[in-house]
Structure formats: structure tokens, C-alpha cells
Amino acid sequence: MKFGQQLKLTLNKEYRFQYVEYDSLKFFIKERLGNNNNQWTDDDEAAFVHELEGELDKVYTFQQVKAKEIERRIRMTEADVDKAVAAAQSEGGVGEDEFIELEQELSDIIADVHDLANFSTLNYTAFQKIIKKHDKQTHFRLKPIFAARLNAKPFFKENYDAQIVHLSKLYDVVRTRGNPVKGDASAGGSQQNFVRQTTKYWVHPQNVTELKLIILKHLPVLVFNPNKEFSKADSAISSIYYDNEDLELYTGRLEKSEGAEAIRMRWYGGMDANTIFVERKTHREDWTGEKSVKARFAIKEKNLNAYLKGEYPVEKVFEKMRAQGKDEKEIRQLEQLAREVQYSVITKKYRPVVRSFYNRTAFQLPGDARVRISLDTELAMTREDNFDGQDRTSGNWRRTDIGIDWPFSQLPDTEVERFPYAVLEVKLQTQLGQEPPEWIRQLVASHLVEPVPKFSKFIHGTAMLLYDHVELLPFWYCQMDVDIRKPVSHRFGIERPAGAGGGSEANTTTETTDDGHDGNLMDEEERVERGLPEGRYPAPGEEETEHTPLLERRQHNSGRAARERRHRAGEGLRQWLVTVKTYVKEHILRKEPEQDPRTAVTYARTFRAPRGKKIAVPVRVEPKVQFALERTFLSWMEFSILLGAIAAGLLNFGDSAGVTAAIGFTAVSALAIVYSAVMFLWRAGAVRRRKAVDYDDWIGPGGLCFVLALAVGVNFWLRLE
């Protein structure tokens, strides 16, 4: 399906006259070229730019008007909510119907925010496509010029965070009928026996706003200072990760070695933050019986350099805590942590290596950490090291030429990695045997998220920015050039209340039309142009976009072009194999298909590391694995000894045929000993190196049975003769 058709099918019917006239602009180019023998004149260019400017004005004006309308509706609904809460707390009270009406009104506003965000995204895509088509067919270069005009009317840059925070507060009040949960935002609840589960997901920028709106209907946005007006800096989080030139901490965290540490300096808000948190994360293997821990303490920014150099006594860091009468045991534990971190930094020559920056939206009931969801957007990593001879920090604990001014356009592309997706982290504390909430299960199974277990900002930033300094790469490295958008798998999204005004004709605003077409799918023009099969989405790096806030991606320093060539060369074969596999399962084995082949693209690829690099695959190794190897080896030895005893008996007490059989059994026994020893050494070495290899042995047992059967057969044949 071409983009023009896709636009018609996925646009919001209420806004249909406010979208870019994509087909008209495309026809304008075709008609002018046809009338001028395929020549594009300056007059044609001026006329096209005039039309394009008119479309941009229309879209920008509507977006601004609609955004202000939503703001007014939120303020009016807030007044109604305040009245309803005041009436509910009075003697007369208020009816349940009024709260239900308010909840429906807020749901309708939430659907409007979702529709407006989709409106902006779809129009931005339309502008990008028509400009690309213009440049390709007319050979006039309009893209860089119009990019400046788009930035002058940035309808696509609105992230609606302020509205989301406001709507979250109102919806929480209405949902709880004027009695929202109160408590310490950092508290962990009252459970005694619980299992904590943390999972991480990538979220495509097109799905971020919808995801936030879905979550706020179940969990409120966590606001640490509800009396303060929301500002962008409130959600900013920056971390400086430390390591040495050998990248010892990077390697340990990537391989998940027992006791592997990560040391970082974190602050919240802008560069003027006075309190810095020194944090140490320690990985523990499950078999140790201990849990991975994250410990931290606060220190004043002005004292941090001296502390890291060993010139600032640890005791002075906690003077204020002692003066305030804090628990002495806790203070001693923090002092021990501070000494250990200080000692490690000095003796192992740790220094700033990578900075991560992102804006975080956290969802949680205050005082109840059983369900905590955080969404990190505008994620970027920057270099802080001096491994190439350039001291970026000038001896400081962090560089000061950047702050929270994402996307850090002042830095060259070699010093910044703008991550193309948002990162969703779901933390659950459930009673033993208890299932997570149903909406959580639907959320993580939806098309909105892509699971990426054990994703780490520190590891990703180091691998991308210090590519020439690392040998091991994280397992998700080869997945970075595969778009994570997927077709809608089940009805899950923002629902508009039945009978409410606004939005499309359907009750749901999920981008799926009656003919089954999903707005997430790539249009035919893109697919044909890139030579991609049906259902394959363009990777973020494949989009020939300028430096834009919707999707920013820098090319890798090396290895990228080779991976793309290998992927395109093998894509046809991969599609054929997927088709054959599906046919065999459905028609020969009579199995239900596991999933739509289009959604399996991400998982069906065979990844290969770039030349000179290795992919580190997480491998869980426990002591029982080593014991299992030893048991297997001893079982083979027991069998070999038994065969040797039989051979010795035949040799000593048998005739000439028995001697021949004894030789055969002895050979089998010796072969089994040698084979089992070689397999044991290979497996033990793989376990020590934590290699992700296939430990199953389908050759040894089968081969042994065949050789043993052959020896027995020869023995019978000799006896029969």
C-alpha cells in the first residue's frame, strides 16, 4: 500500500481536512514535470514551495489551536473535579454518576491528546516523504531549506508531558473518588515475602505518547514535589559512568561476572544541581543466594573532585547526617561504601568514560512500590573519556560544555549516541505465586513495546562511542538496524468512551482500520525503493532524515555498511525459510502458527558480529552446571569400565572368536574414554568462558550405540560361523 492510501486509511476522520494534501502535492510535481518535458523550472519550484508553505501553515495552525483547546478542557475539567471532591467531602456528598461522567470526560481528553500526537506524527512523515520525492524527481535540493522552516513551526516537537502530568493527577483523583493514595514516593510497601521482577523494553518514538496515556489510566505519574509547577528539567536525569582504560567495569557488567560493579555519579535536573549521588551497582549470581544491589550516598558537588582524589575525608561527607541524629549504623554502612568507592577509583584509575542523559516519566502509587513503571525518553550517551588523548573533562569529574540541552547538537556525531528509542522499565513486586496485573500483561505483550532483557545504558553507550576500544559487544548491537515497530497483535490502546465526541468514527483510537491495515506498517513506496519484503520496516538508520528530534541516529563508525549488505542479501532466503517453516508446522505437523511471520522478523534473523568483534550473549552459569558435567563424564567412565571388564573376561576365558570380540569391545571402551574426556574438557572450558554454545550431544550417544551394536553383531556373526 502506497503512503497516500495509508494516509487516507489511518488519519483521524474528525481532522481529515487538516492533514497535508499529500496526493495533491504529488500530482503537482507529476503534472509540472509532464508539461515541461520532465524539466523542473525555477517558477515550478517557487509554486511548489508556496503550496508546501500553505500546507505547513494549515497543519501548524490546527495543531496549535487543538493544543490550546485541550488545555482549556483540562482546566475546565479540573474545576469540575475540585467541585465534585469538595461536595463529596461535605455532608451532602455527591453521586457516583458525577464521578463516572468526569472519568469519561477525562478519558475523552486523553483520547484527544493521543489523536493530536498521531496527527503530528503522520503529518511530519508526510512532509518528509513529499520533500524526498520532490528532491529525487526534480533534482532541486529542498530538504535542508525546508528543514529550517519545519523547525520554525515545530508542530511535531510537542511531547505533551505537561498535559500528561496534569491529566494523571486529575484521573487519579477521579478514579479514587477524591481519595488518592498518599505516602512516601520512595517507600517500598508493606510486603514481607515478595519477588521483585524487572524487565526492560524499547519503545518506538511514535508509540511513546500513547504508551504514557495508557499507563496513566492505571498508575499516576510519580511527582516528588506536587506543589511545584511541572518543568522539563524536573524529569532530567544524568549519570557519569566511570571505568579505566582497560574498560574493566564494562567487560564485567557485559559478561555478568560474579561481583561485577558499575560506578556512576548521578544528579537530577540541570547542571546547577548541588547534590550528586555516588552509586555502586554490584551484580550477584543467583546461585550465591544474594541479590544484586545498588547502594548510594549523597555528596555536595563542590566536594566531589576532592573526594575522588582522596583529598576529602570520608567522615566529612556524613558530618551533617550525624549532626541531624541519623541512625549510626546506617551512617557506618554509608561510610564503608564511600571508602570502598574512593579506594577503587584511586587504585584502579577509574575516570569518567560515558555520560547518559534522558528525561524520565515514572508511574507509581506513592508509598507502594509493588508496581513501578518508568519511561526514559530523549536518551543520549556522550563521551567523557580521554582515551584518544583529548581530555574532555579538563581534570573535572564531568565535562561542562554540555548540560541537559538534548540533542547536544554542539557535539560532533563521533561524541554522542542519540538512542533511537525510548526505554520502558517495569518493576513488579508480587506475592509468591501471584500473577501481575492483567493490564501489565497486555501492555508488555502489545505492539507498543519490544522486550530487550538486561539492556544497559552504560554498556550501550560504551560499545557505540568506544567501538574501537572494545572487543565484546552487547547482544542487542546487531538488532539496532531493525525497526521494532510491529503490527497490532490484539485490541489494546486508548479507548474513547462510547458516545463521546471527537476522534474517529470508531470507539477506539488504535491505528487499525476495518480492512485490517495497520498504521504501523511501512508503505509500499518505501518497501519497493529499499528492496524490502512485506512487513519489513525501515531501520532508524536507513531513514535519510536530517537532524530531527523525532528520530535521530548516527551511523556507526565501522561495520554498519557490511551488516546492511549481509542483511539485504540474506533477506530473500530468510523469507523463504520462514514461509517453508510455517507451512510445515501448519500443514504437515498440524501445529498452530506461533505468530504472524511479519512480527517474527526481529527474531528470525541470524546475527553475526562485525569483523574483529564478538557478541556477548548473557549466559547463566551455576555450580550445578559444573556438577552435571562431572556426572556425565563419570557416567561415561562407568560404562567404559564395564565394557573393559567384559572385554577382559572374553579375552581370558574365550576362544578365538571371543578374543576377536574382546578386541572390538576394548576398542569401543577406549573410544568412549577418549571421546568423553574430550567432550568434558570442551564443555568445562565453554562454561568457564561463559560461552553460549549448544551443550547437547547427539553424536556421542548415537555413535556409541552404533559402534556397540556393530561389535555385538560381529561377535554373533563369528559365533554362527
Secondary structure, DSSP 8 states (H G I E B T S, - for coil): --HHHHHHHHS-GGGGGGS--HHHHHHHHHHHHHHTTT---HHHHHHHHHHHHHHHHHHHHHHHHHHHHHHHHHHHHHHHHHHHHHHHHSSS---HHHHHHHHHHHHHHHHHHHHHHHHHHHHHHHHHHHHHHHHHHH----HHHHHHHHHHS-GGG---HHHHHHHHHHHHHHHTTT----S-TT---S-SS-EEEEEEEEE-GGGHHHHHHHHHTTS-B--S-TTS---GGGGEEEEEEEE-TT-HHHHHHHHT-TT-EEEEEEEESSTT--EEEEEEEE---GGGT---EEEEEEEEHHHHHHHHTT-S-HHHHTHHHHHTT--HHHHHHHHHHHHHHHHHHHHTT-EEEEEEEEEEEEEEETTEEEEEEEEEEEEEEEE---TTS--SSTTSSS-SS--S-TT-TTS-GGGEEE-SSEEEEEEEEE-TT----HHHHHHHTSTT-EE-TT--HHHHHHHHHTGGG-SEEETTGGGTTS-------SS-S-B--TT-SSS-SSSB-SSB-TT--BTTS--HHHHHHHT--TT----GGGS---S-SSS-----SSSHHHHHHHHHHHHHHHHHHHHHHHHIIIIIS----SS-GGGGHHHH------TT-EEE------HHHHHHHHHHHHHHHHHHHHHHHHHHHHHHH--HHHHHHHHHHHHHHHHHHHHHHHHHHHHHHHHHTT-------SSHHHHHHHHHHHHHHHHHHHHH-
